[in-house]
């Protein structure tokens, strides 16, 4: 008894023919599957095999460029740092004179570290030959 009044979509099997459940499947595109698998394999190979060899080279090249840029900026950045540390000491002095309260030990310690670092930075052109000689990385000139 058919309640939907729709015709039967599948004919009943005759002698030697399969029924609806055994109908042959349509052919799927195997080439598309192969292309997707090949692309996935290439991406996995790039991520696992090629990238670890090429990424450090790219990073080192970029770091070298940045260090070269910073080396050229050494002069004016040093003066900017000296001005910042001197300004911070003046600011601390102004606060002390205004409030008559001594700055905290942590503030004085950080300012002392900043002063030592900026003093080393400012004197680096004078210290560089001695440090390089001490570390045995000095450039030697051949006659």
Secondary structure, 3 states (H helix, E strand, C coil): CCCCCCCCCCCCCCCCCCCHHHCCCCCCCHHHHHHHHHHHHHHHHHHHHHHHHHHHHHHHHHHHHHHHHHHHCHHHHHHHHHHHHHHHHHHHHHHHHHHCCCCCHHHHHHHHHHHHHHHHHHCHHHHHHHHHHHCCCCCCCCC
